[in-house]
């Protein structure tokens, strides 16, 4: 099976830190296909929040050993084939963008917390979010 790099990006097209995986993909991936990124969750506040929101695009699942995973729906925005002319090898990278704002916030919360919207963090933790700047 060919190896494929999956890179998670925000709606604005910025790469998400720690959101890059090299995977073996069994079939040809195409632009506009939907995939789910299954990520482990250890934060009890996020587990509670996702359990309450019941989003079709961001589904929480309890594993057998009391671990939690979240399936975050993403759409393949673009596929880039990179050719190294020196080694005459190729690599393919698929850019995956979240399906909605909740998915984007969850990805940032788990993979790049410093880039996550503080209002989302406050909501997850049950705090009153600060008003947006004027």
C-alpha positions, 0 to 999 in steps of 0.5 A, a space after each residue: 500500500 502506498 504511504 500518504 502524508 495527511 496534514 490537518 489544516 484550519 479553515 484559513 489554510 494554516 497547518 495545525 501543529 502536531 497534525 501530520 501523520 504518515 499513513 498507509 491508505 488502502 484506496 486512492 484518496 481524492 479531493 472532497 472525500 471525507 475522512 475521520 481523524 480518530 484522536 485520543 482524549 484524556 481531558 475530562 472536560 472535553 469528554 463531557 463537552 463532546 458528550 453533551 454536544 452530540 455533533 455528527 461531525 465530532 463523535 466521542 467513543 469510549 474504548 474497552 479500557 476506559 480510554 476515549 477517542 474522538 472521530 473528527 470529520 475532515 474533508 480532503 481539501 487538496 492533494 499534492 504530489 511532491 517529486 524529488 528530482 534528485 532521488 527520483 521519488 515521490 510523496 503525496 500529501 493530503 490537506 484535511 480541513 475540518 468539516 465545521 467550527 467545532 471540529 476545528 476547535 477540537 483539533 486545535 484543542 488537542 493538537 495545538 492548544 496554544 492556537 485554540 480560541 480561548 473562548 472555546 477553552 472556556 466553554 469546554 471548562 464550563 467557564 463564562 467566555 470572555 466577550 470578543 474584542 471590540 
